[in-house]
Amino acid sequence: MPRALTSADRYVAQNRKARHNYAIEETLEAGIMLTGPEVKSLRNGRCSMNDAYAAEKAGGLYLFNLHISEYAPASHEDHRPTRPRKLLVHRREMDRLLGAVKREGITLVPLSIYFNARGIAKLSLGLAKGKRKADKRASEKARDWQRQKERLIKGKL
């Protein structure tokens, strides 16, 4: 039986730039088809989500450019670190996502990879619209103002 995961060791990798570069409209959870050595490598935290994205390929939803390092002890079963990995979502949900991508210029951005309570690797996907430079400045300004308000309130209490 797998041990209970705390929120601190739940996340394997997070795409920190995603929330800066995109306005996330909706998030959803998807499974990933992985090989054994890839799962071992993920458990060791050997993953990078830079430049990763999800798109349609051969009638399915795939994750591209996710870098999972090779697991050294499993040398007989090497994998390509950035190979396309199939995402496991329901057909109706996949059709809705791909329709939004084609229609509205929305992108599917991976936000984080984590292990759920049962020890299964999951991917958090975001339905996102790209931000312009002015949008990024505005969100940064709002974030700074929120911090200043909290400091002022703490100072008065």
C-alpha positions as CSV (number, residue, x, y, z in Angstrom):
1,M,0.0,0.0,0.0
2,P,1.5,3.4,-1.0
3,R,2.2,5.9,1.8
4,A,-0.1,8.9,2.2
5,L,1.3,11.9,0.2
6,T,1.4,15.3,1.8
7,S,0.8,18.5,-0.2
8,A,4.6,19.2,0.1
9,D,5.8,16.1,-1.7
10,R,2.8,15.7,-4.0
11,Y,4.0,17.8,-6.9
12,V,6.8,16.5,-9.1
13,A,7.1,19.5,-11.4
14,Q,5.3,22.7,-11.9
15,N,5.2,25.1,-14.9
16,R,5.8,28.4,-13.1
17,K,5.9,30.4,-16.3
18,A,2.5,29.2,-17.5
19,R,0.5,31.6,-15.2
20,H,2.8,34.4,-16.2
21,N,2.6,33.9,-20.0
22,Y,-1.1,32.7,-20.1
23,A,-4.4,33.6,-18.7
24,I,-5.7,30.2,-17.4
25,E,-9.4,30.0,-18.0
26,E,-10.0,26.4,-16.9
27,T,-8.0,23.5,-15.4
28,L,-8.5,19.8,-15.7
29,E,-6.8,16.6,-14.6
30,A,-5.5,14.0,-17.1
31,G,-3.7,10.8,-16.8
32,I,-0.4,10.1,-18.6
33,M,0.7,6.9,-20.3
34,L,4.3,6.3,-19.0
35,T,6.7,3.5,-18.9
36,G,8.1,2.0,-15.7
37,P,11.5,3.8,-15.8
38,E,9.7,7.1,-16.5
39,V,7.6,6.7,-13.4
40,K,10.7,5.9,-11.3
41,S,12.4,9.0,-12.7
42,L,9.3,11.1,-11.9
43,R,9.3,9.8,-8.3
44,N,12.9,11.1,-8.1
45,G,11.8,14.5,-9.3
46,R,13.7,14.3,-12.6
47,C,11.3,16.2,-14.8
48,S,11.2,19.6,-16.6
49,M,8.1,21.2,-18.1
50,N,9.8,24.0,-20.0
51,D,8.3,24.4,-23.4
52,A,5.8,21.6,-22.9
53,Y,2.4,21.7,-24.6
54,A,-0.5,19.4,-25.4
55,A,-2.0,18.9,-28.9
56,E,-3.8,16.5,-31.1
57,K,-2.0,13.7,-32.8
58,A,-3.5,10.7,-34.6
59,G,-6.9,11.2,-33.1
60,G,-5.6,11.4,-29.5
61,L,-4.4,14.1,-27.1
62,Y,-0.6,14.0,-26.6
63,L,1.9,15.9,-24.4
64,F,5.0,17.2,-26.3
65,N,8.4,18.4,-25.1
66,L,8.0,17.2,-21.5
67,H,11.5,16.2,-20.5
68,I,11.7,13.2,-18.1
69,S,15.3,12.2,-17.5
70,E,16.4,8.6,-18.1
71,Y,16.4,6.3,-15.0
72,A,20.0,5.0,-14.8
73,P,19.3,1.7,-13.0
74,A,16.9,0.7,-15.8
75,S,19.5,0.9,-18.6
76,H,18.0,-2.1,-20.5
77,E,14.8,-0.1,-21.1
78,D,15.9,3.4,-22.0
79,H,13.4,5.9,-23.2
80,R,13.7,9.1,-25.2
81,P,13.5,12.0,-22.7
82,T,11.2,14.2,-24.8
83,R,9.0,11.6,-26.5
84,P,5.3,12.4,-27.1
85,R,3.2,11.0,-24.3
86,K,-0.5,10.1,-24.6
87,L,-2.9,11.9,-22.3
88,L,-5.8,9.9,-20.9
89,V,-9.0,11.9,-21.0
90,H,-12.6,11.0,-21.8
91,R,-13.5,11.3,-25.5
92,R,-16.2,13.9,-24.9
93,E,-13.8,16.0,-22.8
94,M,-11.1,15.7,-25.5
95,D,-13.5,16.8,-28.2
96,R,-14.5,19.8,-26.2
97,L,-10.9,20.8,-25.5
98,L,-9.8,20.4,-29.1
99,G,-12.8,22.3,-30.4
100,A,-11.9,25.2,-28.1
101,V,-8.3,25.1,-29.3
102,K,-9.4,25.2,-33.0
103,R,-12.2,27.7,-32.6
104,E,-10.9,30.3,-30.1
105,G,-7.1,30.3,-30.4
106,I,-6.8,28.7,-27.0
107,T,-3.8,26.6,-26.0
108,L,-3.5,23.5,-23.8
109,V,-0.7,24.2,-21.3
110,P,0.5,21.7,-18.7
111,L,0.5,23.3,-15.3
112,S,1.9,20.6,-13.0
113,I,2.6,16.8,-12.7
114,Y,1.9,15.1,-9.4
115,F,1.0,11.8,-7.9
116,N,-2.5,11.4,-6.6
117,A,-3.4,9.6,-3.3
118,R,-3.3,6.2,-5.0
119,G,0.2,6.9,-6.4
120,I,-0.8,7.4,-10.0
121,A,0.9,10.1,-12.0
122,K,-1.5,12.9,-13.1
123,L,-1.1,16.0,-15.2
124,S,-2.9,19.3,-14.5
125,L,-3.8,20.9,-17.8
126,G,-4.9,24.5,-18.3
127,L,-7.1,25.9,-21.1
128,A,-5.2,29.1,-21.6
129,K,-5.1,32.2,-23.7
130,G,-1.8,34.0,-24.3
131,K,-1.1,37.2,-22.5
132,R,0.3,40.3,-24.2
133,K,3.0,42.4,-22.6
134,A,0.5,44.9,-21.3
135,D,-1.6,42.2,-19.7
136,K,1.5,40.8,-17.9
137,R,2.3,44.3,-16.6
138,A,-1.3,44.8,-15.4
139,S,-1.4,41.4,-13.6
140,E,2.0,42.2,-12.0
141,K,0.8,45.6,-10.9
142,A,-2.4,44.1,-9.3
143,R,-0.2,41.5,-7.5
144,D,2.0,44.2,-6.1
145,W,-0.9,46.3,-5.0
146,Q,-2.4,43.3,-3.2
147,R,0.9,42.7,-1.3
148,Q,1.0,46.4,-0.3
149,K,-2.6,46.2,1.0
150,E,-1.8,43.2,3.1
151,R,1.3,44.9,4.6
152,L,-0.8,48.0,5.4
153,I,-3.5,45.9,7.1
154,K,-0.9,43.9,9.1
155,G,0.8,47.2,10.2
156,K,-2.5,48.6,11.6
157,L,-3.4,45.5,13.5
